[in-house]
């Protein structure tokens, strides 16, 4: 306003006359002691022939900048402490491009608020997401980490466009092809699975797990008719990875997903048991498995012969025998393949 008056050679007193206010009022505005109201912006439009929206926008921009300044300088120690607790997952979100690099903790808190759609990180445990916090009373669960991890999963898949609706029968037909991927190197698995699942109307990703979010998989119905499927690699062993994948496929084929299904590792109920049964019997046919178990010979040579005959890697059978107590977990360590998350994440996350 001062610049406009100087440019036109108009005094504050004259502007006061033209706008029917006191000279003190004009002085207070110019010295940032008063705000420009909408009604006064209309008076300025008449007096200076500058549209009222110009002054209204100036005031709004000033208030936004002031709010931003106050926000950055009034972040509580409690929110900074929560940010420190989320340090690993925030660094990962920066690594995959979900959050810009930022060294200032206060600015990072603000960016994280925007990504998580909360006005304060302190409010995360109070956000009403009953499904997200189902059985979240486990000692291994941290609600801040769990909430952030689930939101991160949504962000990873929200821009992943496949252009197909969920086709359960096609997924069922793809199971033999998916099983063939158990022989692939870890670096090829995510990309190959993503292609297969996309043909079935499923957006698939393998996402790193973090302490405090004991989730092995998340399945969510999307607005475009597709499905999002995210699994983790919590225990690194290949047999557990494939069991988890087919467990989640079992949930999809069994119709267990209403809107969102969060599969906690420690959860036990009838729905989970059916998904477990599907995974076990898909990886190794029950009749053939029972025949092998009844033979009583669990040495490596019979294991390898059986696996060659049924077309599965030997770590699948070894893992099941260990889980069901026929073998000790220290048996055949050289055969227990591990997947490093860095290898599984070798292909980039989809964008657009």
C-alpha positions as CSV (number, residue, x, y, z in Angstrom):
1,X,0.0,0.0,0.0
2,X,2.9,2.3,0.8
3,X,4.4,1.7,-2.6
4,X,1.1,2.4,-4.4
5,X,0.7,5.7,-2.5
6,X,4.3,6.7,-3.3
7,X,3.9,5.8,-6.9
8,X,0.8,8.0,-7.2
9,X,2.0,10.8,-5.0
10,X,-1.0,10.3,-2.7
11,X,-0.7,11.0,1.0
12,X,-2.0,8.7,3.7
13,X,-4.3,11.6,4.7
14,X,-5.9,11.7,1.2
15,X,-6.4,7.9,1.2
16,X,-8.1,8.2,4.5
17,X,-10.5,10.8,3.1
18,X,-11.2,8.6,0.0
19,X,-11.8,5.5,2.0
20,X,-13.8,7.2,4.8
21,X,-11.4,6.1,7.6
22,X,-9.1,7.9,9.9
23,X,-5.5,8.7,9.0
24,X,-4.4,6.6,12.0
25,X,-6.2,3.6,10.5
26,X,-4.2,4.0,7.2
27,X,-1.0,4.4,9.2
28,X,-1.8,1.2,11.2
29,X,-2.4,-0.8,8.0
30,X,0.9,0.4,6.4
31,X,2.8,-0.4,9.6
32,X,1.3,-3.9,9.7
33,X,-0.6,-3.2,12.9
34,X,-4.0,-3.9,11.4
35,X,-5.3,-6.4,8.8
36,X,-7.0,-5.5,5.6
37,X,-10.6,-6.6,6.0
38,X,-12.8,-7.6,3.0
39,X,-14.9,-4.5,3.4
40,X,-11.9,-2.2,3.5
41,X,-10.5,-4.0,0.4
42,X,-13.7,-2.9,-1.4
43,X,-13.0,0.7,-0.3
44,X,-9.5,0.4,-1.7
45,X,-10.9,-0.8,-5.0
46,X,-12.9,2.4,-5.3
47,X,-10.1,4.7,-4.0
48,X,-7.2,3.2,-5.9
49,X,-8.9,1.4,-8.8
50,X,-7.2,-1.8,-7.8
51,X,-9.5,-4.9,-7.5
52,X,-10.5,-5.9,-4.0
53,X,-9.3,-9.4,-4.7
54,X,-5.7,-8.1,-5.0
55,X,-5.8,-6.8,-1.4
56,X,-7.7,-9.8,-0.1
57,X,-5.1,-12.2,-1.6
58,X,-2.3,-10.1,-0.2
59,X,-3.8,-10.4,3.3
60,X,-4.4,-14.1,2.9
61,X,-0.8,-14.7,1.7
62,X,0.5,-12.7,4.6
63,X,-1.5,-14.7,7.1
64,X,-0.4,-18.0,5.5
65,X,3.2,-17.0,5.7
66,X,2.8,-15.9,9.3
67,X,1.1,-19.2,10.1
68,X,3.9,-21.1,8.5
69,X,6.5,-19.1,10.4
70,X,4.6,-19.7,13.7
71,X,4.2,-23.3,12.9
72,X,7.8,-24.0,12.2
73,X,8.9,-22.1,15.3
74,X,6.3,-23.7,17.6
75,X,6.8,-27.4,17.0
76,X,6.6,-29.1,20.4
77,X,9.4,-31.2,21.9
78,X,6.9,-34.1,21.9
79,X,6.5,-34.0,18.2
80,X,10.3,-33.9,17.7
81,X,10.5,-36.9,19.9
82,X,8.0,-38.8,17.8
83,X,9.9,-37.8,14.7
84,X,13.1,-39.3,16.2
85,X,11.1,-42.5,16.9
86,X,10.1,-42.5,13.2
87,X,13.6,-41.8,12.0
88,X,14.2,-45.1,10.1
89,X,10.9,-45.1,8.3
90,X,11.1,-41.4,7.5
91,X,14.6,-41.9,6.0
92,X,13.2,-44.7,3.9
93,X,10.3,-42.5,2.7
94,X,13.0,-40.0,1.7
95,X,15.0,-42.7,0.0
96,X,12.1,-43.8,-2.3
97,X,11.0,-40.2,-3.0
98,X,7.9,-39.9,-0.9
99,X,9.3,-37.1,1.3
100,X,11.9,-34.5,0.2
101,X,15.2,-34.5,1.9
102,X,15.2,-32.0,4.8
103,X,17.7,-31.5,7.6
104,X,15.6,-29.2,9.7
105,X,13.5,-31.3,12.2
106,X,10.7,-28.7,12.4
107,X,10.2,-28.6,8.6
108,X,10.4,-32.4,8.5
109,X,7.6,-32.6,11.0
110,X,5.5,-30.4,8.9
111,X,6.2,-32.4,5.7
112,X,5.4,-35.6,7.6
113,X,2.1,-34.1,8.9
114,X,1.1,-33.4,5.3
115,X,1.9,-36.9,4.1
116,X,0.1,-38.5,7.0
117,X,-2.9,-36.1,6.9
118,X,-2.7,-35.2,10.5
119,X,-2.3,-31.7,12.0
120,X,0.0,-33.0,14.7
121,X,2.0,-36.2,15.0
122,X,0.8,-36.3,18.6
123,X,-2.7,-37.1,17.4
124,X,-1.7,-40.3,15.5
125,X,-2.8,-42.8,18.2
126,X,-6.2,-41.0,18.3
127,X,-6.9,-41.2,14.6
128,X,-10.0,-43.4,14.1
129,X,-8.8,-46.3,12.0
130,X,-10.2,-49.4,13.8
131,X,-9.0,-51.7,11.1
132,X,-5.5,-50.4,11.2
133,X,-5.3,-50.9,14.9
134,X,-7.0,-54.2,15.1
135,X,-5.0,-56.3,17.6
136,X,-2.5,-53.4,17.8
137,X,-2.1,-54.0,21.5
138,X,0.8,-56.4,20.9
139,X,4.0,-55.5,22.7
140,X,5.8,-55.3,19.4
141,X,3.4,-52.6,18.1
142,X,4.1,-48.9,18.1
143,X,1.0,-47.0,16.9
144,X,3.1,-44.1,15.5
145,X,5.2,-46.5,13.4
146,X,2.2,-48.7,12.4
147,X,0.2,-45.7,11.3
148,X,3.1,-44.2,9.3
149,X,3.9,-47.6,7.7
150,X,0.3,-48.1,6.6
151,X,0.1,-44.6,5.2
152,X,3.4,-45.1,3.4
153,X,2.0,-48.3,1.8
154,X,-1.0,-46.3,0.5
155,X,1.4,-43.6,-0.9
156,X,3.5,-46.2,-2.7
157,X,0.6,-47.7,-4.5
158,X,-1.7,-44.7,-5.1
159,X,0.1,-43.6,-8.3
160,X,0.5,-47.2,-9.5
161,X,-1.9,-47.4,-12.5
162,X,-2.7,-50.8,-14.0
163,X,-6.0,-50.2,-15.8
164,X,-7.6,-53.5,-14.8
165,X,-10.2,-54.5,-12.3
166,X,-9.6,-57.4,-9.9
167,X,-10.1,-60.8,-11.7
168,X,-10.1,-63.6,-9.1
169,X,-10.4,-66.4,-11.6
170,X,-7.4,-65.1,-13.6
171,X,-5.4,-65.0,-10.4
172,X,-6.3,-68.6,-9.6
173,X,-5.1,-69.6,-13.1
174,X,-1.8,-67.7,-12.6
175,X,-0.8,-69.7,-9.4
176,X,1.4,-72.2,-11.3
177,X,3.2,-69.3,-13.0
178,X,3.7,-67.6,-9.7
179,X,5.1,-70.8,-8.2
180,X,7.7,-71.0,-11.0
181,X,9.1,-67.7,-9.7
182,X,10.3,-69.5,-6.5
183,X,13.3,-70.6,-8.6
184,X,14.1,-67.0,-9.6
185,X,16.9,-64.8,-8.1
186,X,15.6,-62.3,-5.6
187,X,16.4,-59.3,-7.8
188,X,13.8,-60.6,-10.4
189,X,11.0,-61.5,-8.1
190,X,9.2,-58.1,-7.5
191,X,9.2,-57.1,-11.1
192,X,7.9,-60.5,-12.3
193,X,5.3,-60.7,-9.6
194,X,4.2,-57.1,-10.3
195,X,3.6,-58.0,-14.0
196,X,1.6,-61.1,-13.2
197,X,-0.5,-59.5,-10.5
198,X,-1.2,-56.5,-12.7
199,X,-2.8,-58.8,-15.3
200,X,-5.2,-59.9,-12.5
201,X,-6.0,-56.3,-11.5
202,X,-3.7,-56.3,-8.5
203,X,-1.1,-53.6,-7.6
204,X,1.7,-55.5,-6.0
205,X,4.7,-54.2,-4.0
206,X,7.2,-55.6,-1.5
207,X,7.8,-53.0,1.2
208,X,10.4,-52.9,3.9
209,X,9.2,-53.6,7.4
210,X,10.1,-51.6,10.5
211,X,10.2,-52.4,14.1
212,X,6.9,-51.4,15.7
213,X,4.7,-52.5,12.7
214,X,4.5,-56.3,12.9
215,X,2.6,-56.6,9.6
216,X,3.2,-59.4,7.1
217,X,0.8,-58.1,4.5
218,X,-1.9,-55.6,3.6
219,X,-4.7,-56.0,1.1
220,X,-6.8,-53.0,0.1
221,X,-9.7,-52.5,-2.3
222,X,-9.0,-49.5,-4.5
223,X,-11.6,-47.0,-6.0
224,X,-10.8,-48.1,-9.6
225,X,-11.8,-51.7,-9.0
226,X,-8.3,-53.0,-8.6
227,X,-6.7,-54.4,-5.4
228,X,-3.5,-53.4,-3.7
229,X,-1.4,-56.1,-2.2
230,X,1.7,-55.3,-0.2
231,X,3.9,-57.8,1.6
232,X,6.9,-57.5,3.8
233,X,10.1,-59.6,4.2
234,X,10.2,-59.6,8.0
235,X,12.2,-62.8,8.5
236,X,14.3,-62.8,5.3
237,X,13.9,-66.6,4.7
238,X,12.6,-67.5,1.3
239,X,10.2,-70.2,2.5
240,X,8.5,-67.7,4.8
241,X,8.4,-65.1,2.0
242,X,6.5,-67.5,-0.3
243,X,4.3,-68.8,2.4
244,X,3.3,-65.2,3.2
245,X,2.6,-64.4,-0.4
246,X,0.4,-67.4,-0.9
247,X,-1.3,-66.7,2.5
248,X,-2.3,-63.3,1.1
249,X,-3.4,-64.8,-2.2
250,X,-5.5,-67.2,-0.1
251,X,-7.2,-64.2,1.5
252,X,-8.0,-62.8,-1.9
253,X,-9.4,-66.0,-3.3
254,X,-11.3,-66.7,-0.1
255,X,-13.1,-63.4,-0.4
256,X,-11.7,-62.2,3.0
257,X,-11.1,-58.6,1.9
258,X,-14.1,-56.2,2.6
259,X,-12.3,-52.9,2.2
260,X,-8.9,-53.4,3.8
261,X,-7.2,-56.4,5.5
262,X,-4.2,-55.9,7.6
263,X,-2.4,-59.2,8.3
264,X,-0.6,-59.1,11.6
265,X,2.0,-61.7,12.0
266,X,0.7,-62.8,15.4
267,X,-3.0,-63.0,14.5
268,X,-4.8,-66.3,14.8
269,X,-8.5,-67.0,13.9
270,X,-10.5,-69.1,11.5
271,X,-9.9,-66.7,8.5
272,X,-6.2,-66.8,9.1
273,X,-6.2,-70.6,9.5
274,X,-7.9,-71.0,6.1
275,X,-5.4,-68.7,4.5
276,X,-2.6,-70.7,6.1
277,X,-4.1,-74.0,4.8
278,X,-4.4,-72.6,1.3
279,X,-0.7,-71.5,1.4
280,X,0.6,-74.8,2.7
281,X,-1.4,-76.9,0.3
282,X,-0.6,-74.7,-2.7
283,X,3.1,-74.8,-2.1
284,X,3.1,-78.6,-1.4
285,X,0.0,-80.7,-2.3
286,X,-1.3,-82.2,0.9
287,X,-1.5,-85.9,-0.2
288,X,2.0,-85.9,-1.6
289,X,3.3,-84.1,1.5
290,X,1.6,-86.6,3.8
291,X,3.2,-89.5,1.8
292,X,6.6,-87.9,2.2
293,X,6.1,-87.3,6.0
294,X,4.9,-90.9,6.5
295,X,8.1,-92.2,4.8
296,X,10.0,-91.0,7.9
297,X,13.2,-90.2,6.0
298,X,13.9,-86.5,6.2
299,X,17.5,-86.6,5.0
300,X,18.5,-84.2,2.3
301,X,18.6,-86.7,-0.6
302,X,15.0,-87.8,-0.3
303,X,14.0,-84.1,0.3
304,X,15.7,-83.1,-3.0
305,X,14.2,-86.0,-4.9
306,X,10.7,-85.2,-3.7
307,X,11.1,-81.5,-4.5
308,X,12.3,-82.2,-8.0
309,X,9.4,-84.5,-8.6
310,X,6.7,-82.0,-7.5
311,X,8.5,-78.9,-9.0
312,X,9.4,-76.8,-5.9
313,X,12.7,-75.6,-4.4
314,X,13.9,-77.7,-1.5
315,X,13.7,-74.8,0.9
316,X,9.9,-74.8,0.7
317,X,9.7,-78.4,1.9
318,X,12.5,-77.9,4.5
319,X,10.7,-74.8,5.9
320,X,7.4,-76.7,6.3
321,X,9.1,-79.7,7.9
322,X,10.8,-77.3,10.3
323,X,7.6,-75.4,11.1
324,X,5.7,-78.7,11.8
325,X,8.5,-80.1,14.0
326,X,9.8,-82.9,11.7
327,X,13.1,-81.0,11.5
328,X,15.0,-78.7,13.8
329,X,15.5,-75.2,12.6
330,X,19.2,-75.6,12.5
331,X,19.0,-78.5,10.1
332,X,20.2,-77.9,6.5
333,X,21.3,-74.3,7.0
334,X,23.0,-74.2,3.6
335,X,19.6,-74.9,1.9
336,X,17.7,-72.2,3.7
337,X,17.8,-69.4,1.2
338,X,17.6,-65.8,2.4
339,X,16.2,-62.8,0.5
340,X,17.8,-59.5,1.3
341,X,15.2,-56.7,1.1
342,X,17.7,-54.6,-1.0
343,X,17.5,-57.4,-3.6
344,X,13.7,-57.7,-3.5
345,X,13.5,-53.9,-3.9
346,X,15.8,-53.9,-6.9
347,X,13.1,-52.8,-9.3
348,X,11.9,-49.2,-8.6
349,X,8.6,-48.4,-7.1
350,X,6.0,-47.5,-9.8
351,X,5.3,-43.8,-10.5
352,X,2.4,-42.9,-12.7
